[in-house]
Amino acid sequence: MPSTRNHTAIQAVLAVLSVAVLAYSFLIVQQILLGLIVVAVPWIAYAVVYVLLRFVRALERIASALEEQGKPESGRTDNHQRGGVEDE
């Protein structure tokens, strides 16, 4: 996951650009809806990427935990199962 510093910096840049685009669209172009659409798209894209990254990191943590859980204990010698299939 991005560090808190990067996360905050990205949000700050998006906020400044959002204010600039809204001011331009309202004062110069006089089409506030166009400005809102232009501002909303980067925020939505940022949120989607952030949520997907968190999801991938959570899946990685789950997979690591399952791998650790599946490792045989060092003192155990009667390992009759490997990978969920019994040895005959």
Beta strands, then each sheet from edge to edge (+ up, - down):
strand 1: 81-82
strand 2: 85-86
sheet 1: 1+ 2-
end
